């Protein structure tokens, strides 16, 4: 009698010893800059169970050994993906989008050129919101040279961002007229999905990027959005990151961080403008 695939799957032991949890924390900090706190063992074990099952591995120590032997880095990326949290929405922290249209756009009016970076774009709502704001603000939007780089470390959320497909509840808070203008509705089972139209997609280039790695782009950017990303980093990592951002901003360019974040206590060269809003002066 043949043995089914289900019968041959190993039993999964997701017990996490202090030493193993420490190794995971060190690994994710080294490669992604994420400072995973104590007390998250149960959450980590639960999420890693998916990867153990996908790889056909029985225990977390065996899984970590497998990662160290994987010269491609593919499984390390998969582990970081399942251990990271991605939460976003359209027009999240709306004050930043008012700042974009009221302060940044007038500065660029003479050149009609904007370069923006959404660093940690998650499932795409931030860069798509940016395009909506610019298109609604600029009567001559079509004649502007606007490019938005949208990056994230997670392959999974980037795939969703590129697809630009959202259930209706994800669009809550958007006026119906805005939804009709920028999204097309498609049937998907019992619920419709809303798909980003070409006008939203055209200015955006999605790409995977680990903020701790080398950056291929040269800038300069007018605006860098890095919102609700640095809350997962320790202070030294935050400091290194914001100084790297500074080098890619044009003089007078803007760094927008999450309203739960601050550059207080970091050695940085920015001028404070408003909560979560900073500017490069030189």
ZADO-1210 file (C-alpha; in nm, 4 decimals, padded with zeros to 6 digits):
<atoms>
<atom x="00.0000" y="00.0000" z="00.0000" code="UNK" pos="1"/>
<atom x="00.1364" y="00.3406" z="-00.0942" code="UNK" pos="2"/>
<atom x="00.2020" y="00.5956" z="00.1750" code="UNK" pos="3"/>
<atom x="00.0328" y="00.9316" z="00.1311" code="UNK" pos="4"/>
<atom x="00.2236" y="01.2609" z="00.1518" code="UNK" pos="5"/>
<atom x="00.0240" y="01.3487" z="00.4611" code="UNK" pos="6"/>
<atom x="00.1370" y="01.0310" z="00.6384" code="UNK" pos="7"/>
<atom x="00.5051" y="01.0973" z="00.5645" code="UNK" pos="8"/>
<atom x="00.5095" y="01.4525" z="00.6947" code="UNK" pos="9"/>
<atom x="00.7174" y="01.4828" z="01.0118" code="UNK" pos="10"/>
<atom x="00.5796" y="01.5846" z="01.3464" code="UNK" pos="11"/>
<atom x="00.6682" y="01.9471" z="01.4092" code="UNK" pos="12"/>
<atom x="00.8396" y="02.0389" z="01.7348" code="UNK" pos="13"/>
<atom x="00.8267" y="02.4173" z="01.7654" code="UNK" pos="14"/>
<atom x="00.9745" y="02.4259" z="02.1142" code="UNK" pos="15"/>
<atom x="01.2003" y="02.7289" z="02.1490" code="UNK" pos="16"/>
<atom x="01.4840" y="02.7094" z="02.3988" code="UNK" pos="17"/>
<atom x="01.6356" y="03.0385" z="02.5199" code="UNK" pos="18"/>
<atom x="01.9479" y="02.9660" z="02.3144" code="UNK" pos="19"/>
<atom x="01.7486" y="02.8985" z="01.9970" code="UNK" pos="20"/>
<atom x="01.5349" y="03.2083" z="02.0432" code="UNK" pos="21"/>
<atom x="01.8510" y="03.4142" z="02.0946" code="UNK" pos="22"/>
<atom x="01.9931" y="03.2764" z="01.7703" code="UNK" pos="23"/>
<atom x="01.6750" y="03.3735" z="01.5829" code="UNK" pos="24"/>
<atom x="01.6853" y="03.7238" z="01.7297" code="UNK" pos="25"/>
<atom x="02.0488" y="03.7656" z="01.6312" code="UNK" pos="26"/>
<atom x="01.9845" y="03.6353" z="01.2807" code="UNK" pos="27"/>
<atom x="01.6921" y="03.8654" z="01.2081" code="UNK" pos="28"/>
<atom x="01.8733" y="04.1640" z="01.3591" code="UNK" pos="29"/>
<atom x="02.1853" y="04.0971" z="01.1564" code="UNK" pos="30"/>
<atom x="02.0048" y="04.0631" z="00.8250" code="UNK" pos="31"/>
<atom x="01.6990" y="04.2887" z="00.8615" code="UNK" pos="32"/>
<atom x="01.7846" y="04.5262" z="01.1452" code="UNK" pos="33"/>
<atom x="01.4787" y="04.4136" z="01.3404" code="UNK" pos="34"/>
<atom x="01.5189" y="04.4162" z="01.7178" code="UNK" pos="35"/>
<atom x="01.2879" y="04.1365" z="01.8253" code="UNK" pos="36"/>
<atom x="01.1950" y="04.1759" z="02.1920" code="UNK" pos="37"/>
<atom x="01.1922" y="03.9179" z="02.4652" code="UNK" pos="38"/>
<atom x="00.8635" y="03.7448" z="02.5315" code="UNK" pos="39"/>
<atom x="00.7664" y="03.6745" z="02.1705" code="UNK" pos="40"/>
<atom x="00.8646" y="03.3094" z="02.1739" code="UNK" pos="41"/>
<atom x="00.5099" y="03.1772" z="02.1284" code="UNK" pos="42"/>
<atom x="00.4414" y="03.4092" z="01.8348" code="UNK" pos="43"/>
<atom x="00.7720" y="03.3217" z="01.6671" code="UNK" pos="44"/>
<atom x="00.7199" y="02.9493" z="01.7154" code="UNK" pos="45"/>
<atom x="00.3696" y="02.9706" z="01.5686" code="UNK" pos="46"/>
<atom x="00.4865" y="03.1588" z="01.2609" code="UNK" pos="47"/>
<atom x="00.7896" y="02.9371" z="01.2033" code="UNK" pos="48"/>
<atom x="00.5706" y="02.6286" z="01.2033" code="UNK" pos="49"/>
<atom x="00.4571" y="02.7310" z="00.8533" code="UNK" pos="50"/>
<atom x="00.8152" y="02.7265" z="00.7291" code="UNK" pos="51"/>
<atom x="00.8931" y="02.3952" z="00.8970" code="UNK" pos="52"/>
<atom x="00.5938" y="02.2463" z="00.7213" code="UNK" pos="53"/>
<atom x="00.6924" y="02.3984" z="00.3862" code="UNK" pos="54"/>
<atom x="01.0470" y="02.2656" z="00.4173" code="UNK" pos="55"/>
<atom x="00.9549" y="01.9264" z="00.5658" code="UNK" pos="56"/>
<atom x="01.1723" y="01.9894" z="00.8717" code="UNK" pos="57"/>
<atom x="01.0815" y="01.8671" z="01.2197" code="UNK" pos="58"/>
<atom x="01.2421" y="02.1117" z="01.4630" code="UNK" pos="59"/>
<atom x="01.3406" y="02.4770" z="01.4750" code="UNK" pos="60"/>
<atom x="01.7121" y="02.4041" z="01.5415" code="UNK" pos="61"/>
<atom x="01.7155" y="02.1844" z="01.2292" code="UNK" pos="62"/>
<atom x="01.5437" y="02.4653" z="01.0409" code="UNK" pos="63"/>
<atom x="01.8081" y="02.7170" z="01.1489" code="UNK" pos="64"/>
<atom x="02.0795" y="02.4762" z="01.0362" code="UNK" pos="65"/>
<atom x="01.9030" y="02.4510" z="00.7019" code="UNK" pos="66"/>
<atom x="01.9028" y="02.8313" z="00.6709" code="UNK" pos="67"/>
<atom x="02.2761" y="02.8533" z="00.7371" code="UNK" pos="68"/>
<atom x="02.3414" y="02.5912" z="00.4666" code="UNK" pos="69"/>
<atom x="02.1188" y="02.7646" z="00.2105" code="UNK" pos="70"/>
<atom x="02.3697" y="02.9650" z="00.0091" code="UNK" pos="71"/>
<atom x="02.0926" y="03.1281" z="-00.1970" code="UNK" pos="72"/>
<atom x="01.9468" y="03.3077" z="00.1059" code="UNK" pos="73"/>
<atom x="01.5977" y="03.2130" z="-00.0129" code="UNK" pos="74"/>
<atom x="01.4850" y="03.0522" z="00.3096" code="UNK" pos="75"/>
<atom x="01.6289" y="03.3310" z="00.5223" code="UNK" pos="76"/>
<atom x="01.4140" y="03.5713" z="00.3222" code="UNK" pos="77"/>
<atom x="01.1139" y="03.3457" z="00.3800" code="UNK" pos="78"/>
<atom x="01.1796" y="03.3371" z="00.7545" code="UNK" pos="79"/>
<atom x="01.2095" y="03.7152" z="00.7755" code="UNK" pos="80"/>
<atom x="00.8877" y="03.7401" z="00.5752" code="UNK" pos="81"/>
<atom x="00.6831" y="03.5303" z="00.8176" code="UNK" pos="82"/>
<atom x="00.8316" y="03.7037" z="01.1224" code="UNK" pos="83"/>
<atom x="00.7631" y="04.0612" z="01.0084" code="UNK" pos="84"/>
<atom x="00.4390" y="04.2482" z="01.0652" code="UNK" pos="85"/>
<atom x="00.2803" y="04.4456" z="00.7820" code="UNK" pos="86"/>
<atom x="-00.0004" y="04.6842" z="00.8693" code="UNK" pos="87"/>
<atom x="-00.1072" y="04.9752" z="00.6529" code="UNK" pos="88"/>
<atom x="-00.4081" y="05.1497" z="00.5035" code="UNK" pos="89"/>
<atom x="-00.4985" y="05.4169" z="00.2518" code="UNK" pos="90"/>
<atom x="-00.4384" y="05.7718" z="00.3778" code="UNK" pos="91"/>
<atom x="-00.2787" y="05.6438" z="00.6976" code="UNK" pos="92"/>
<atom x="-00.1446" y="05.9399" z="00.8983" code="UNK" pos="93"/>
<atom x="-00.3142" y="06.1817" z="00.6619" code="UNK" pos="94"/>
<atom x="-00.1220" y="06.4895" z="00.7795" code="UNK" pos="95"/>
<atom x="00.1754" y="06.3757" z="00.5744" code="UNK" pos="96"/>
<atom x="-00.0262" y="06.3780" z="00.2549" code="UNK" pos="97"/>
<atom x="-00.1488" y="06.7314" z="00.3287" code="UNK" pos="98"/>
<atom x="00.2146" y="06.8294" z="00.3815" code="UNK" pos="99"/>
<atom x="00.3024" y="06.6719" z="00.0481" code="UNK" pos="100"/>
<atom x="00.0405" y="06.8680" z="-00.1435" code="UNK" pos="101"/>
<atom x="00.0677" y="07.1963" z="00.0496" code="UNK" pos="102"/>
<atom x="00.4464" y="07.2204" z="00.1004" code="UNK" pos="103"/>
<atom x="00.6331" y="06.9857" z="-00.1321" code="UNK" pos="104"/>
<atom x="00.4299" y="07.0263" z="-00.4501" code="UNK" pos="105"/>
<atom x="00.4614" y="07.4087" z="-00.4608" code="UNK" pos="106"/>
<atom x="00.8406" y="07.3723" z="-00.4288" code="UNK" pos="107"/>
<atom x="00.8428" y="07.1520" z="-00.7388" code="UNK" pos="108"/>
<atom x="00.5984" y="07.3569" z="-00.9435" code="UNK" pos="109"/>
<atom x="00.8648" y="07.5211" z="-01.1635" code="UNK" pos="110"/>
<atom x="01.0296" y="07.1918" z="-01.2614" code="UNK" pos="111"/>
<atom x="00.7140" y="06.9767" z="-01.2551" code="UNK" pos="112"/>
<atom x="00.9360" y="06.6924" z="-01.1393" code="UNK" pos="113"/>
<atom x="00.9101" y="06.4803" z="-00.8235" code="UNK" pos="114"/>
<atom x="01.1068" y="06.1829" z="-00.6982" code="UNK" pos="115"/>
<atom x="00.9700" y="05.9981" z="-00.3970" code="UNK" pos="116"/>
<atom x="01.0629" y="05.6814" z="-00.2105" code="UNK" pos="117"/>
<atom x="00.8200" y="05.4735" z="-00.0066" code="UNK" pos="118"/>
<atom x="01.0634" y="05.2742" z="00.2092" code="UNK" pos="119"/>
<atom x="00.8599" y="04.9946" z="00.3638" code="UNK" pos="120"/>
<atom x="00.5624" y="05.0175" z="00.1302" code="UNK" pos="121"/>
<atom x="00.3960" y="04.6974" z="00.2569" code="UNK" pos="122"/>
<atom x="00.0939" y="04.6076" z="00.0423" code="UNK" pos="123"/>
<atom x="00.1061" y="04.9308" z="-00.1543" code="UNK" pos="124"/>
<atom x="-00.1464" y="05.1628" z="00.0046" code="UNK" pos="125"/>
<atom x="00.1129" y="05.4316" z="00.0812" code="UNK" pos="126"/>
<atom x="00.2479" y="05.4804" z="-00.2733" code="UNK" pos="127"/>
<atom x="-00.0994" y="05.4488" z="-00.4252" code="UNK" pos="128"/>
<atom x="-00.2301" y="05.7112" z="-00.1811" code="UNK" pos="129"/>
<atom x="00.0576" y="05.9364" z="-00.2831" code="UNK" pos="130"/>
<atom x="-00.0422" y="05.9139" z="-00.6483" code="UNK" pos="131"/>
<atom x="-00.4069" y="05.9857" z="-00.5643" code="UNK" pos="132"/>
<atom x="-00.3057" y="06.2976" z="-00.3698" code="UNK" pos="133"/>
<atom x="-00.0848" y="06.4266" z="-00.6480" code="UNK" pos="134"/>
<atom x="-00.3381" y="06.3532" z="-00.9207" code="UNK" pos="135"/>
<atom x="-00.6142" y="06.5256" z="-00.7243" code="UNK" pos="136"/>
<atom x="-00.3951" y="06.8278" z="-00.6471" code="UNK" pos="137"/>
<atom x="-00.2378" y="06.8855" z="-00.9882" code="UNK" pos="138"/>
<atom x="-00.4680" y="06.9902" z="-01.2708" code="UNK" pos="139"/>
<atom x="-00.1742" y="06.9242" z="-01.5056" code="UNK" pos="140"/>
<atom x="-00.0779" y="06.5953" z="-01.3399" code="UNK" pos="141"/>
<atom x="-00.0260" y="06.4212" z="-01.6733" code="UNK" pos="142"/>
<atom x="00.2493" y="06.6631" z="-01.7729" code="UNK" pos="143"/>
<atom x="00.4528" y="06.6161" z="-01.4537" code="UNK" pos="144"/>
<atom x="00.7553" y="06.3885" z="-01.4333" code="UNK" pos="145"/>
<atom x="00.6700" y="06.1880" z="-01.1210" code="UNK" pos="146"/>
<atom x="00.8397" y="05.8671" z="-01.0158" code="UNK" pos="147"/>
<atom x="00.7828" y="05.6783" z="-00.6948" code="UNK" pos="148"/>
<atom x="01.0102" y="05.3990" z="-00.5789" code="UNK" pos="149"/>
<atom x="00.8222" y="05.1622" z="-00.3471" code="UNK" pos="150"/>
<atom x="01.0289" y="04.9016" z="-00.1629" code="UNK" pos="151"/>
<atom x="00.9827" y="04.6398" z="00.1028" code="UNK" pos="152"/>
<atom x="01.1789" y="04.3471" z="00.2411" code="UNK" pos="153"/>
<atom x="00.8818" y="04.1102" z="00.2102" code="UNK" pos="154"/>
<atom x="00.8279" y="03.9281" z="-00.1200" code="UNK" pos="155"/>
<atom x="00.4758" y="03.8414" z="-00.0082" code="UNK" pos="156"/>
<atom x="00.3526" y="04.1969" z="00.0503" code="UNK" pos="157"/>
<atom x="00.5302" y="04.3233" z="-00.2606" code="UNK" pos="158"/>
<atom x="00.3379" y="04.0721" z="-00.4694" code="UNK" pos="159"/>
<atom x="00.0141" y="04.2113" z="-00.3254" code="UNK" pos="160"/>
<atom x="00.1288" y="04.5691" z="-00.3854" code="UNK" pos="161"/>
<atom x="00.2161" y="04.4973" z="-00.7476" code="UNK" pos="162"/>
<atom x="-00.1187" y="04.3256" z="-00.8013" code="UNK" pos="163"/>
<atom x="-00.2969" y="04.6313" z="-00.6609" code="UNK" pos="164"/>
<atom x="-00.6071" y="04.4297" z="-00.5732" code="UNK" pos="165"/>
<atom x="-00.7976" y="04.5249" z="-00.2599" code="UNK" pos="166"/>
<atom x="-01.1184" y="04.4068" z="-00.0932" code="UNK" pos="167"/>
<atom x="-01.3813" y="04.6736" z="-00.0325" code="UNK" pos="168"/>
<atom x="-01.3064" y="04.7036" z="00.3397" code="UNK" pos="169"/>
<atom x="-00.9494" y="04.8075" z="00.2545" code="UNK" pos="170"/>
<atom x="-01.0897" y="05.1166" z="00.0810" code="UNK" pos="171"/>
<atom x="-01.2938" y="05.2345" z="00.3789" code="UNK" pos="172"/>
<atom x="-01.2590" y="05.6086" z="00.4225" code="UNK" pos="173"/>
<atom x="-01.2132" y="05.6762" z="00.0516" code="UNK" pos="174"/>
<atom x="-01.4888" y="05.8730" z="-00.1185" code="UNK" pos="175"/>
<atom x="-01.6883" y="05.6681" z="-00.3656" code="UNK" pos="176"/>
<atom x="-01.5888" y="05.9119" z="-00.6403" code="UNK" pos="177"/>
<atom x="-01.2210" y="05.8506" z="-00.5666" code="UNK" pos="178"/>
<atom x="-01.2740" y="05.4749" z="-00.5683" code="UNK" pos="179"/>
<atom x="-01.4493" y="05.4881" z="-00.9064" code="UNK" pos="180"/>
<atom x="-01.1826" y="05.7181" z="-01.0517" code="UNK" pos="181"/>
<atom x="-00.8774" y="05.5173" z="-00.9487" code="UNK" pos="182"/>
<atom x="-00.9996" y="05.1574" z="-00.9120" code="UNK" pos="183"/>
<atom x="-01.1919" y="04.9170" z="-01.1291" code="UNK" pos="184"/>
<atom x="-01.4271" y="04.6662" z="-00.9691" code="UNK" pos="185"/>
<atom x="-01.3997" y="04.2965" z="-01.0459" code="UNK" pos="186"/>
<atom x="-01.6035" y="04.0035" z="-00.9231" code="UNK" pos="187"/>
<atom x="-01.4156" y="03.7673" z="-00.6948" code="UNK" pos="188"/>
<atom x="-01.6496" y="03.5094" z="-00.5489" code="UNK" pos="189"/>
<atom x="-01.9197" y="03.6722" z="-00.3391" code="UNK" pos="190"/>
<atom x="-01.7206" y="03.9924" z="-00.2815" code="UNK" pos="191"/>
<atom x="-01.5899" y="04.2395" z="-00.5399" code="UNK" pos="192"/>
<atom x="-01.2245" y="04.3397" z="-00.5451" code="UNK" pos="193"/>
<atom x="-01.0966" y="04.6798" z="-00.6466" code="UNK" pos="194"/>
<atom x="-00.8002" y="04.6916" z="-00.8814" code="UNK" pos="195"/>
<atom x="-00.5673" y="04.9899" z="-00.9188" code="UNK" pos="196"/>
<atom x="-00.6086" y="05.1552" z="-01.2583" code="UNK" pos="197"/>
<atom x="-00.3116" y="05.2419" z="-01.4842" code="UNK" pos="198"/>
<atom x="-00.3144" y="05.6043" z="-01.3667" code="UNK" pos="199"/>
<atom x="-00.2201" y="05.4762" z="-01.0198" code="UNK" pos="200"/>
<atom x="00.0332" y="05.2214" z="-01.1366" code="UNK" pos="201"/>
<atom x="00.2261" y="05.4220" z="-01.3962" code="UNK" pos="202"/>
<atom x="00.4408" y="05.6403" z="-01.1635" code="UNK" pos="203"/>
<atom x="00.5308" y="05.3564" z="-00.9223" code="UNK" pos="204"/>
<atom x="00.8114" y="05.1032" z="-00.9436" code="UNK" pos="205"/>
<atom x="00.7936" y="04.8270" z="-00.6829" code="UNK" pos="206"/>
<atom x="01.1142" y="04.6490" z="-00.5819" code="UNK" pos="207"/>
<atom x="01.2395" y="04.4311" z="-00.3004" code="UNK" pos="208"/>
<atom x="01.4943" y="04.6035" z="-00.0799" code="UNK" pos="209"/>
<atom x="01.6462" y="04.5210" z="00.2556" code="UNK" pos="210"/>
<atom x="01.7121" y="04.8555" z="00.4229" code="UNK" pos="211"/>
<atom x="02.0152" y="04.7046" z="00.5946" code="UNK" pos="212"/>
<atom x="02.1791" y="04.6062" z="00.2629" code="UNK" pos="213"/>
<atom x="02.3436" y="04.8124" z="-00.0095" code="UNK" pos="214"/>
<atom x="02.1097" y="05.0443" z="-00.1980" code="UNK" pos="215"/>
<atom x="02.1331" y="05.0488" z="-00.5778" code="UNK" pos="216"/>
<atom x="01.9539" y="05.3825" z="-00.6234" code="UNK" pos="217"/>
<atom x="02.1430" y="05.7103" z="-00.6198" code="UNK" pos="218"/>
<atom x="01.8690" y="05.9668" z="-00.5630" code="UNK" pos="219"/>
<atom x="01.8248" y="06.2447" z="-00.4978" code="UNK" pos="220"/>
<atom x="01.4709" y="06.2184" z="-00.3647" code="UNK" pos="221"/>
<atom x="01.2367" y="06.5035" z="-00.2826" code="UNK" pos="222"/>
<atom x="01.0583" y="06.2941" z="-00.0205" code="UNK" pos="223"/>
<atom x="01.1363" y="05.9713" z="00.1602" code="UNK" pos="224"/>
<atom x="00.8495" y="05.8034" z="00.3416" code="UNK" pos="225"/>
<atom x="00.9756" y="05.5635" z="00.6080" code="UNK" pos="226"/>
<atom x="00.6750" y="05.5384" z="00.8346" code="UNK" pos="227"/>
<atom x="00.6170" y="05.2841" z="01.1093" code="UNK" pos="228"/>
<atom x="00.9253" y="05.0913" z="01.0041" code="UNK" pos="229"/>
<atom x="01.1840" y="05.2143" z="01.2509" code="UNK" pos="230"/>
<atom x="00.9730" y="05.1099" z="01.5500" code="UNK" pos="231"/>
<atom x="01.1135" y="04.7623" z="01.4839" code="UNK" pos="232"/>
<atom x="01.4776" y="04.8827" z="01.4976" code="UNK" pos="233"/>
<atom x="01.7015" y="04.9646" z="01.7922" code="UNK" pos="234"/>
<atom x="01.8441" y="05.3159" z="01.8322" code="UNK" pos="235"/>
<atom x="02.1830" y="05.2508" z="01.6656" code="UNK" pos="236"/>
<atom x="02.0082" y="05.0979" z="01.3634" code="UNK" pos="237"/>
<atom x="01.7648" y="05.3898" z="01.3434" code="UNK" pos="238"/>
<atom x="02.0507" y="05.6378" z="01.3568" code="UNK" pos="239"/>
<atom x="02.2439" y="05.4679" z="01.0777" code="UNK" pos="240"/>
<atom x="01.9319" y="05.4473" z="00.8639" code="UNK" pos="241"/>
<atom x="01.8224" y="05.8106" z="00.8897" code="UNK" pos="242"/>
<atom x="02.1750" y="05.9265" z="00.8089" code="UNK" pos="243"/>
<atom x="02.1772" y="05.7039" z="00.5006" code="UNK" pos="244"/>
<atom x="01.8440" y="05.8582" z="00.4001" code="UNK" pos="245"/>
<atom x="01.9971" y="06.2046" z="00.4392" code="UNK" pos="246"/>
<atom x="02.2580" y="06.1257" z="00.1761" code="UNK" pos="247"/>
<atom x="01.9836" y="06.0424" z="-00.0771" code="UNK" pos="248"/>
<atom x="01.7669" y="06.3491" z="-00.0148" code="UNK" pos="249"/>
<atom x="01.8130" y="06.6639" z="-00.2181" code="UNK" pos="250"/>
<atom x="01.8927" y="06.9778" z="-00.0188" code="UNK" pos="251"/>
<atom x="01.5551" y="07.0842" z="00.1173" code="UNK" pos="252"/>
<atom x="01.4189" y="06.7313" z="00.0788" code="UNK" pos="253"/>
<atom x="01.1831" y="06.5794" z="00.3307" code="UNK" pos="254"/>
<atom x="01.1896" y="06.2712" z="00.5539" code="UNK" pos="255"/>
<atom x="00.8506" y="06.1548" z="00.6800" code="UNK" pos="256"/>
<atom x="00.8428" y="05.8980" z="00.9610" code="UNK" pos="257"/>
<atom x="00.5592" y="05.7417" z="01.1586" code="UNK" pos="258"/>
<atom x="00.3814" y="05.9528" z="01.4191" code="UNK" pos="259"/>
<atom x="00.4711" y="05.6916" z="01.6796" code="UNK" pos="260"/>
<atom x="00.8377" y="05.7424" z="01.5885" code="UNK" pos="261"/>
<atom x="01.0846" y="06.0195" z="01.6627" code="UNK" pos="262"/>
<atom x="01.4438" y="06.1147" z="01.5876" code="UNK" pos="263"/>
<atom x="01.4855" y="06.2368" z="01.9448" code="UNK" pos="264"/>
<atom x="01.7996" y="06.0915" z="02.0961" code="UNK" pos="265"/>
<atom x="01.9558" y="06.0187" z="01.7570" code="UNK" pos="266"/>
<atom x="02.2554" y="06.2006" z="01.6130" code="UNK" pos="267"/>
<atom x="02.1156" y="06.3296" z="01.2831" code="UNK" pos="268"/>
<atom x="02.1474" y="06.6314" z="01.0497" code="UNK" pos="269"/>
<atom x="01.7764" y="06.7072" z="00.9918" code="UNK" pos="270"/>
<atom x="01.5707" y="07.0097" z="01.0847" code="UNK" pos="271"/>
<atom x="01.2499" y="06.9315" z="01.2733" code="UNK" pos="272"/>
<atom x="00.9491" y="07.0732" z="01.0871" code="UNK" pos="273"/>
<atom x="00.6456" y="06.9132" z="01.2530" code="UNK" pos="274"/>
<atom x="00.5645" y="06.5855" z="01.4315" code="UNK" pos="275"/>
<atom x="00.7151" y="06.3025" z="01.2228" code="UNK" pos="276"/>
<atom x="00.8293" y="06.5516" z="00.9574" code="UNK" pos="277"/>
<atom x="01.1940" y="06.6470" z="00.9000" code="UNK" pos="278"/>
<atom x="01.3880" y="06.8350" z="00.6341" code="UNK" pos="279"/>
<atom x="01.7398" y="06.8198" z="00.4969" code="UNK" pos="280"/>
<atom x="01.8893" y="07.1664" z="00.5020" code="UNK" pos="281"/>
<atom x="02.2293" y="07.0993" z="00.3490" code="UNK" pos="282"/>
</atoms>
